[in-house]
Amino acid sequence: MADRIRAACFGAPGSHTDEAMRAWFGAQPVRAEYMDTFEDVVRAVAERRAERGIVPIENSSTGGITEVYDLIRAYDCAVTGEKCISIRHHLMARPGTRREEIRAVCSHPQGLAQCRPFLAAHREWERIPCLSTSESAARAAETPGLAAIAGSLAAEIYGLEILEEDIQENAMNCTRFFIIAPECVPDEKADKITLVLTVPHEPGALYHVLGCFFYGGMNMTHLESRPNGGAPFDYCFHIDVMGRLDDPANAQTLSRLASMCTGFRVLGNYAADRTFPSMSGIERK
C-alpha cells in the first residue's frame, strides 16, 4: 500500500474543512489528524509533523479568516493549493426532536454569523459558539434540546436528524480553503500566486506597488491587509494574482515589485480551483 499522506485538518470528522480535505485528496491515501485550532494545524505543518494542512482562508459571506493569514506568515508555511466548496448549513438535532423542544443552538462562530437572519427569527434560542461545526454536531448528539448548525456530513457521522436545510443567508455561500505545506511545492498546473509584502510609509507607495500588477499584465484576485506586528498601524498585504513564477514576464514584474517593498515573500504558486461548487440545487425559502 502506498504511504499515506500525513494531513492536519482543522475541526473534527464531519466539519466543512474535513469535507474540503476529502475533496482535495480524493482517492489518495491520507492519514488525517483532526485539530481543535488553526494554530495547531499550522504549527503541525511548520514542525513537519504533517506534510499538509487544511485550513479555511476566506468565506464568500463573511470575508477573510484573518487569523489564518497571520499564522501562515508567522510560522513561515507555504501555500500549495486551494479548494472551494459550497457551505450548506442545516439545523440538526437528536432524532425525534421537535422545534419547540430546542432551547439552544450551537455552531462555529462563522456558522452562526452566516445564518444570522434564520437565527434572528428564533431569538428564544441561546446561541453557543463552538470550535467547529463538527464539534457542535457532536455536542448536539449528546444533549437533548440542543440543536447544531452544520453540514450534512456531520449529520450523517453523528446520527442527527436535519430539521431544516440550507438556513445560510447567502444561497451562494462558499468557503475557500488553503492546503499548506512546510515549503513551496512545484506544480505543473500552477497558475495562481499568493504573496505577502510590506511597503514603505510614503505617499503613493501602495498605489505604485499595485500598479506593477497592472503594467505587468497580472490579474490581482484578492487583497487582504493585516497588522504587521511591528510598529502601530504598520500593515502587510496578502495578495493573490494569476500567473506562473517561471513565466519570464511575471518574474520580471515580481522582481521589480520586490525592489519597491520593505518586505516581500512568495507563499506559493499553485493551481487555482476553477471547479466552483454548483448551487443550482438550492432554493431560497
Sequence and secondary structure as in RCSB ss.txt:
>XXXX:A:sequence
MADRIRAACFGAPGSHTDEAMRAWFGAQPVRAEYMDTFEDVVRAVAERRAERGIVPIENSSTGGITEVYDLIRAY
DCAVTGEKCISIRHHLMARPGTRREEIRAVCSHPQGLAQCRPFLAAHREWERIPCLSTSESAARAAETPGLAAIA
GSLAAEIYGLEILEEDIQENAMNCTRFFIIAPECVPDEKADKITLVLTVPHEPGALYHVLGCFFYGGMNMTHLES
RPNGGAPFDYCFHIDVMGRLDDPANAQTLSRLASMCTGFRVLGNYAADRTFPSMSGIERK
>XXXX:A:secstr
    EEEEEES TTSHHHHHHHHHHTTS EEEEEESSHHHHHHHHHTTS SEEEEEEEETTTEE HHHHHHHHHT
T EEEEEEEEE   EEEESTT  GGG  EEEE HHHHHHTHHHHHT TTSEEEE SSHHHHHHHHHHSTTEEEEE
 HHHHHHHT EEEES   S TT EEEEEEEESS    TT  EEEEEEE  SSTTHHHHHHHHHHHTT  EEEEEE
EE SSSTT EEEEEEEES TTSHHHHHHHHHHHHH SEEEEEEEE         TT    
